[in-house]
Amino acid sequence: MIAMKLVFLLLVPTVAGNSLRQARVAVTPQDIEECESRAKLFLKEPAVPAAAIEDATDYCAIDKKVDDKNYVCPHVKEGLQGAFARLPEDKKLSVSDFCEVSEAYFIGLRGATRVPNAGSGPIINFDAGRHDCRPAVRAALNEEKSLAAAHVPDFWYAMCLNQDCAHFLPSRTRWCNVDKQPTHGVEVCTALRKFATDETTVLGAKEGGYGPKALCDMYEDFVKEMGQDVEAYEHFIHIDTRHRIETPHDKKRALKSSQLTNDAAAHSIRDNAGSPPRSGSRQAAHLLAGPLTMAVALLSTLYV
């Protein structure tokens, strides 16, 4: 088992390079053009990934604040963090850099529905069926009936990378007669490992460990989460895209909305310290939005 994990880790750089190249091919010039026209509104100058994500989230919070529709913004932020996770922290992104990386990443995430033997259906309504996922997981567990929480992220990462013969070293695949294009890119497997790590950290140890049902339920939750990130990004960047993000409870949504707009206001104050905003300017609107929305949110909780 340990030796197999080492093989996977050795293959990651090669798989990653191929997957990213394939993902970029799928991005159309129209996708890039739409993204750049949108990104220019919040990315005024080249910025490191963390700052670019902050600028995008702040702009989303203000732009989508009407009727508290900025509940898509946490998904935008989460998705962009995944998109830029592989980049150096000090790399400055131009508008074109931002769009090249983010567009390829979010198109690549749609491959979560194509991982072999994990389930079927669209990314928003995916089903890890008991007749598909569970037998495959049961076979992969071999003699073990379940896994400890600490082993779940590596297990799903290995299952994700295992595309027919792809998990073996080239010298061990002379017997393999499978010849087809990869079903998904490494960005799916990396996101899956992170999701499994977060889930097992929250859920902790389960009595009896994580068996086939628990593992397949986790994968189904993962695809749903990635689907929400993809839909939120497309709704924010490609404005006319239909979005089906799950709407949170009204009170929770109002409080989250106020938090997002307050964060945007605080960042605006921080970045423009010493230069008061002009009356009627967008910056002035940003500064007022946070306190006003917070007041409305607090009043709504008092009269519920």
MARGUDO-988459 format. One record per residue (C-alpha): chain; residue in one letter; x, y, z. Coordinates in nm, 3 decimals, padded with zeros to 5 digits, always signed. Example, Ala and Ser with C-alpha at 12.3 -4.5 7.8 and 13.67 -1.06 7.14 Angstrom:
2
PT  mol  type        u        v        w
PT    A     a  +01.230  -00.450  +00.780
PT    A     s  +01.367  -00.106  +00.714
//
This chain:
304
PT  mol  type        u        v        w
PT    A     m  +00.000  +00.000  +00.000
PT    A     i  +00.280  +00.242  +00.090
PT    A     a  +00.472  +00.153  -00.228
PT    A     m  +00.162  +00.226  -00.439
PT    A     k  +00.124  +00.570  -00.279
PT    A     l  +00.486  +00.650  -00.364
PT    A     v  +00.422  +00.555  -00.728
PT    A     f  +00.129  +00.797  -00.739
PT    A     l  +00.337  +01.077  -00.593
PT    A     l  +00.617  +01.015  -00.843
PT    A     l  +00.372  +01.041  -01.132
PT    A     v  +00.204  +01.364  -01.016
PT    A     p  +00.435  +01.615  -01.197
PT    A     t  +00.391  +01.441  -01.535
PT    A     v  +00.017  +01.399  -01.498
PT    A     a  -00.019  +01.759  -01.383
PT    A     g  +00.167  +01.899  -01.681
PT    A     n  -00.037  +01.699  -01.932
PT    A     s  -00.367  +01.781  -01.761
PT    A     l  -00.302  +02.155  -01.754
PT    A     r  -00.208  +02.159  -02.121
PT    A     q  -00.527  +01.973  -02.210
PT    A     a  -00.737  +02.207  -01.996
PT    A     r  -00.599  +02.518  -02.166
PT    A     v  -00.690  +02.377  -02.507
PT    A     a  -01.055  +02.365  -02.393
PT    A     v  -01.062  +02.738  -02.307
PT    A     t  -01.203  +02.937  -02.597
PT    A     p  -01.092  +03.289  -02.698
PT    A     q  -01.444  +03.406  -02.611
PT    A     d  -01.407  +03.267  -02.256
PT    A     i  -01.080  +03.457  -02.211
PT    A     e  -01.222  +03.778  -02.362
PT    A     e  -01.528  +03.771  -02.133
PT    A     c  -01.311  +03.697  -01.831
PT    A     e  -01.064  +03.977  -01.906
PT    A     s  -01.338  +04.235  -01.956
PT    A     r  -01.471  +04.143  -01.612
PT    A     a  -01.136  +04.105  -01.433
PT    A     k  -01.027  +04.454  -01.545
PT    A     l  -01.294  +04.596  -01.316
PT    A     f  -01.130  +04.468  -00.998
PT    A     l  -00.769  +04.386  -01.092
PT    A     k  -00.635  +04.732  -01.162
PT    A     e  -00.269  +04.628  -01.160
PT    A     p  -00.075  +04.301  -01.138
PT    A     a  -00.117  +04.141  -00.795
PT    A     v  +00.001  +03.832  -00.612
PT    A     p  -00.259  +03.550  -00.590
PT    A     a  -00.378  +03.634  -00.237
PT    A     a  -00.434  +04.000  -00.327
PT    A     a  -00.602  +03.913  -00.658
PT    A     i  -00.842  +03.680  -00.477
PT    A     e  -00.918  +03.949  -00.219
PT    A     d  -00.988  +04.206  -00.491
PT    A     a  -01.217  +03.966  -00.676
PT    A     t  -01.408  +03.872  -00.359
PT    A     d  -01.449  +04.236  -00.252
PT    A     y  -01.579  +04.334  -00.595
PT    A     c  -01.816  +04.036  -00.595
PT    A     a  -01.947  +04.129  -00.249
PT    A     i  -02.041  +04.479  -00.363
PT    A     d  -02.150  +04.391  -00.716
PT    A     k  -02.382  +04.111  -00.601
PT    A     k  -02.510  +04.271  -00.280
PT    A     v  -02.857  +04.356  -00.417
PT    A     d  -03.109  +04.138  -00.233
PT    A     d  -02.817  +03.965  -00.061
PT    A     k  -02.723  +03.780  -00.380
PT    A     n  -02.357  +03.790  -00.281
PT    A     y  -02.399  +03.447  -00.122
PT    A     v  -02.224  +03.323  -00.438
PT    A     c  -01.908  +03.515  -00.340
PT    A     p  -01.771  +03.268  -00.079
PT    A     h  -01.783  +03.003  -00.352
PT    A     v  -01.601  +03.239  -00.589
PT    A     k  -01.332  +03.291  -00.326
PT    A     e  -01.302  +02.920  -00.249
PT    A     g  -01.276  +02.833  -00.618
PT    A     l  -01.010  +03.096  -00.689
PT    A     q  -00.804  +02.974  -00.392
PT    A     g  -00.802  +02.631  -00.553
PT    A     a  -00.720  +02.775  -00.896
PT    A     f  -00.414  +02.967  -00.773
PT    A     a  -00.297  +02.719  -00.508
PT    A     r  -00.019  +02.581  -00.731
PT    A     l  +00.125  +02.926  -00.811
PT    A     p  +00.416  +03.085  -00.620
PT    A     e  +00.286  +03.318  -00.350
PT    A     d  +00.492  +03.608  -00.487
PT    A     k  +00.396  +03.567  -00.854
PT    A     k  +00.217  +03.878  -00.977
PT    A     l  -00.085  +03.809  -01.195
PT    A     s  -00.191  +04.037  -01.476
PT    A     v  -00.551  +04.032  -01.598
PT    A     s  -00.456  +03.786  -01.875
PT    A     d  -00.266  +03.566  -01.626
PT    A     f  -00.564  +03.566  -01.391
PT    A     c  -00.800  +03.456  -01.666
PT    A     e  -00.573  +03.198  -01.825
PT    A     v  -00.531  +03.017  -01.493
PT    A     s  -00.887  +03.054  -01.360
PT    A     e  -01.067  +02.962  -01.682
PT    A     a  -00.856  +02.647  -01.730
PT    A     y  -00.904  +02.546  -01.367
PT    A     f  -01.282  +02.579  -01.362
PT    A     i  -01.322  +02.396  -01.691
PT    A     g  -01.096  +02.126  -01.549
PT    A     l  -01.310  +02.095  -01.234
PT    A     r  -01.599  +01.972  -01.445
PT    A     g  -01.396  +01.654  -01.487
PT    A     a  -01.502  +01.556  -01.133
PT    A     t  -01.809  +01.395  -01.289
PT    A     r  -01.595  +01.180  -01.519
PT    A     v  -01.374  +01.002  -01.266
PT    A     p  -01.421  +00.632  -01.352
PT    A     n  -01.641  +00.424  -01.122
PT    A     a  -01.729  +00.717  -00.897
PT    A     g  -02.085  +00.787  -01.009
PT    A     s  -02.272  +00.965  -01.286
PT    A     g  -02.473  +01.273  -01.369
PT    A     p  -02.409  +01.647  -01.422
PT    A     i  -02.190  +01.839  -01.181
PT    A     i  -02.490  +02.003  -01.011
PT    A     n  -02.689  +01.680  -00.973
PT    A     f  -02.425  +01.409  -00.941
PT    A     d  -02.506  +01.066  -00.798
PT    A     a  -02.240  +00.832  -00.658
PT    A     g  -02.462  +00.531  -00.718
PT    A     r  -02.431  +00.224  -00.500
PT    A     h  -02.395  +00.005  -00.811
PT    A     d  -02.105  +00.210  -00.945
PT    A     c  -01.899  +00.374  -00.672
PT    A     r  -01.933  +00.132  -00.382
PT    A     p  -01.816  -00.185  -00.564
PT    A     a  -01.513  +00.002  -00.699
PT    A     v  -01.424  +00.140  -00.355
PT    A     r  -01.480  -00.200  -00.195
PT    A     a  -01.243  -00.359  -00.446
PT    A     a  -00.982  -00.087  -00.393
PT    A     l  -00.994  -00.141  -00.017
PT    A     n  -00.903  -00.505  -00.087
PT    A     e  -00.906  -00.694  +00.242
PT    A     e  -00.972  -00.383  +00.449
PT    A     k  -01.338  -00.306  +00.518
PT    A     s  -01.283  +00.058  +00.606
PT    A     l  -01.022  +00.331  +00.645
PT    A     a  -00.912  +00.548  +00.935
PT    A     a  -00.978  +00.919  +00.883
PT    A     a  -00.607  +00.994  +00.832
PT    A     h  -00.591  +00.764  +00.527
PT    A     v  -00.902  +00.889  +00.347
PT    A     p  -00.743  +01.186  +00.160
PT    A     d  -00.462  +00.971  +00.016
PT    A     f  -00.709  +00.696  -00.073
PT    A     w  -00.928  +00.928  -00.278
PT    A     y  -00.627  +01.095  -00.437
PT    A     a  -00.500  +00.754  -00.549
PT    A     m  -00.843  +00.645  -00.674
PT    A     c  -00.876  +00.972  -00.867
PT    A     l  -00.539  +00.935  -01.041
PT    A     n  -00.601  +00.568  -01.118
PT    A     q  -00.718  +00.576  -01.480
PT    A     d  -00.693  +00.216  -01.598
PT    A     c  -00.316  +00.157  -01.632
PT    A     a  -00.209  +00.511  -01.545
PT    A     h  -00.123  +00.429  -01.184
PT    A     f  +00.159  +00.192  -01.281
PT    A     l  +00.512  +00.283  -01.383
PT    A     p  +00.565  +00.269  -01.765
PT    A     s  +00.793  -00.034  -01.727
PT    A     r  +00.505  -00.225  -01.566
PT    A     t  +00.237  -00.156  -01.828
PT    A     r  +00.345  -00.378  -02.120
PT    A     w  +00.038  -00.591  -02.057
PT    A     c  -00.198  -00.294  -02.072
PT    A     n  -00.414  -00.269  -02.385
PT    A     v  -00.622  +00.032  -02.278
PT    A     d  -00.571  +00.332  -02.505
PT    A     k  -00.792  +00.634  -02.442
PT    A     q  -00.773  +00.999  -02.346
PT    A     p  -00.763  +01.081  -01.973
PT    A     t  -01.108  +01.145  -01.835
PT    A     h  -01.003  +01.430  -01.603
PT    A     g  -00.707  +01.641  -01.496
PT    A     v  -00.495  +01.647  -01.184
PT    A     e  -00.675  +01.960  -01.058
PT    A     v  -00.973  +01.735  -00.977
PT    A     c  -00.758  +01.495  -00.774
PT    A     t  -00.584  +01.778  -00.589
PT    A     a  -00.916  +01.940  -00.502
PT    A     l  -01.053  +01.601  -00.394
PT    A     r  -00.761  +01.541  -00.158
PT    A     k  -00.812  +01.884  +00.001
PT    A     f  -01.187  +01.828  +00.033
PT    A     a  -01.134  +01.486  +00.194
PT    A     t  -00.879  +01.638  +00.433
PT    A     d  -01.123  +01.911  +00.537
PT    A     e  -01.412  +01.665  +00.571
PT    A     t  -01.224  +01.416  +00.786
PT    A     t  -01.090  +01.699  +01.000
PT    A     v  -01.445  +01.814  +01.070
PT    A     l  -01.603  +01.470  +01.106
PT    A     g  -01.307  +01.311  +01.284
PT    A     a  -01.280  +00.941  +01.351
PT    A     k  -01.590  +00.735  +01.274
PT    A     e  -01.681  +00.423  +01.467
PT    A     g  -01.586  +00.140  +01.237
PT    A     g  -01.394  +00.376  +01.008
PT    A     y  -01.488  +00.506  +00.663
PT    A     g  -01.639  +00.224  +00.460
PT    A     p  -01.757  +00.220  +00.095
PT    A     k  -02.084  +00.403  +00.168
PT    A     a  -01.919  +00.680  +00.370
PT    A     l  -01.643  +00.720  +00.112
PT    A     c  -01.888  +00.737  -00.180
PT    A     d  -02.112  +00.981  +00.005
PT    A     m  -01.804  +01.197  +00.056
PT    A     y  -01.727  +01.191  -00.316
PT    A     e  -02.084  +01.292  -00.398
PT    A     d  -02.055  +01.586  -00.156
PT    A     f  -01.723  +01.679  -00.318
PT    A     v  -01.874  +01.697  -00.667
PT    A     k  -02.164  +01.906  -00.536
PT    A     e  -01.922  +02.148  -00.369
PT    A     m  -01.711  +02.178  -00.685
PT    A     g  -02.028  +02.232  -00.888
PT    A     q  -02.125  +02.524  -00.667
PT    A     d  -01.778  +02.676  -00.703
PT    A     v  -01.794  +02.642  -01.083
PT    A     e  -02.145  +02.789  -01.107
PT    A     a  -02.055  +03.077  -00.873
PT    A     y  -01.743  +03.162  -01.075
PT    A     e  -01.934  +03.156  -01.404
PT    A     h  -02.212  +03.368  -01.257
PT    A     f  -01.957  +03.624  -01.136
PT    A     i  -01.722  +03.628  -01.437
PT    A     h  -01.962  +03.531  -01.717
PT    A     i  -02.260  +03.730  -01.597
PT    A     d  -02.526  +03.585  -01.826
PT    A     t  -02.460  +03.227  -01.710
PT    A     r  -02.748  +03.064  -01.524
PT    A     h  -02.657  +02.984  -01.167
PT    A     r  -02.806  +02.722  -00.940
PT    A     i  -02.617  +02.787  -00.618
PT    A     e  -02.808  +02.665  -00.316
PT    A     t  -02.964  +02.966  -00.144
PT    A     p  -02.890  +02.973  +00.230
PT    A     h  -03.147  +03.053  +00.499
PT    A     d  -03.251  +03.420  +00.491
PT    A     k  -03.108  +03.519  +00.831
PT    A     k  -02.781  +03.339  +00.764
PT    A     r  -02.765  +03.492  +00.418
PT    A     a  -02.818  +03.845  +00.552
PT    A     l  -02.542  +03.806  +00.810
PT    A     k  -02.304  +03.660  +00.553
PT    A     s  -02.387  +03.942  +00.314
PT    A     s  -02.306  +04.201  +00.579
PT    A     q  -01.978  +04.026  +00.659
PT    A     l  -01.872  +04.028  +00.293
PT    A     t  -01.959  +04.393  +00.240
PT    A     n  -01.791  +04.490  +00.567
PT    A     d  -01.477  +04.308  +00.460
PT    A     a  -01.482  +04.496  +00.130
PT    A     a  -01.523  +04.828  +00.312
PT    A     a  -01.241  +04.748  +00.555
PT    A     h  -01.008  +04.658  +00.268
PT    A     s  -01.101  +04.980  +00.091
PT    A     i  -01.020  +05.187  +00.401
PT    A     r  -00.692  +05.002  +00.451
PT    A     d  -00.580  +05.042  +00.089
PT    A     n  -00.674  +05.411  +00.073
PT    A     a  -00.563  +05.530  +00.416
PT    A     g  -00.499  +05.903  +00.420
PT    A     s  -00.704  +05.982  +00.110
PT    A     p  -01.074  +06.032  +00.193
PT    A     p  -01.321  +05.915  -00.073
PT    A     r  -01.495  +06.169  -00.290
PT    A     s  -01.867  +06.218  -00.238
PT    A     g  -02.068  +06.005  -00.479
PT    A     s  -01.770  +05.795  -00.583
PT    A     r  -01.775  +05.414  -00.600
PT    A     q  -01.528  +05.407  -00.314
PT    A     a  -01.766  +05.609  -00.097
PT    A     a  -02.044  +05.364  -00.179
PT    A     h  -01.818  +05.076  -00.077
PT    A     l  -01.742  +05.240  +00.257
PT    A     l  -02.110  +05.298  +00.334
PT    A     a  -02.234  +04.960  +00.213
PT    A     g  -02.084  +04.756  +00.495
PT    A     p  -02.226  +04.946  +00.797
PT    A     l  -02.569  +04.990  +00.634
PT    A     t  -02.599  +04.622  +00.544
PT    A     m  -02.484  +04.518  +00.892
PT    A     a  -02.752  +04.740  +01.047
PT    A     v  -03.023  +04.587  +00.826
PT    A     a  -02.900  +04.235  +00.907
PT    A     l  -02.900  +04.299  +01.281
PT    A     l  -03.249  +04.452  +01.271
PT    A     s  -03.380  +04.153  +01.077
PT    A     t  -03.254  +03.918  +01.349
PT    A     l  -03.425  +04.122  +01.621
PT    A     y  -03.769  +04.100  +01.458
PT    A     v  -03.763  +03.735  +01.355
//
